């Protein structure tokens, strides 16, 4: 596991990326009317779920705990942009099963851990590493809804971590999906399984079934 080597570099570029990140080949909003969008933050959406760690692999308990852990340890972290609903961004949210799968890969086991155990393992990577991974899931400066995403085949999205992910639109007329190509060439790329979380606001998100990996893991 080599996420840790990105920690120092990400800290240097992340703040600048939040301000100056460019979105290639994707419109800022589907409608082009960013001023008409609401200002509910994605942090407000995530923390609205009070269930805590449970057995529902389709929600975002581990992600929420990771965001809160980073902001507690580093109040000035660029991850704090998720609490500012006036700032446009698109985030890709790995569900709990995605984090459990990541931890199983790290530990070289086929058995998925529970949510609490998975969070403990993720937190054990170090707060700087967790921050870097979270920032790799955020595309600042653009509100990309499902309609825009399905028109963005091949687009390169600059993330708040300073590196990029690529949009791959697959399927045919009856079914079209979005896959995100990350820096890891040895694992299946995440797929969007839930579109338009917090739709109608400047901060929008899409649920994904794997954690985006900012480095190529063996």
Secondary structure, DSSP 8 states (H G I E B T S, - for coil): --GGGGHHHHHHHHHHHHHH--B-SS-SSSSS-GGGSB---HHHHHHT----S-S-TTS-HHHHHHHHHHHHH-TT-GGGGGG-TTS-EEEEEE-HHHHHHHHHHHTT-SS---HHHHHHHHHTT-HHHHHHHHHTTEEET----HHHHTT-TT-EEE-TTS-EEEEEEEEETTEEEEEEE-S-SSS--EEEEEEEETTTBSEEEEEESS---SS---
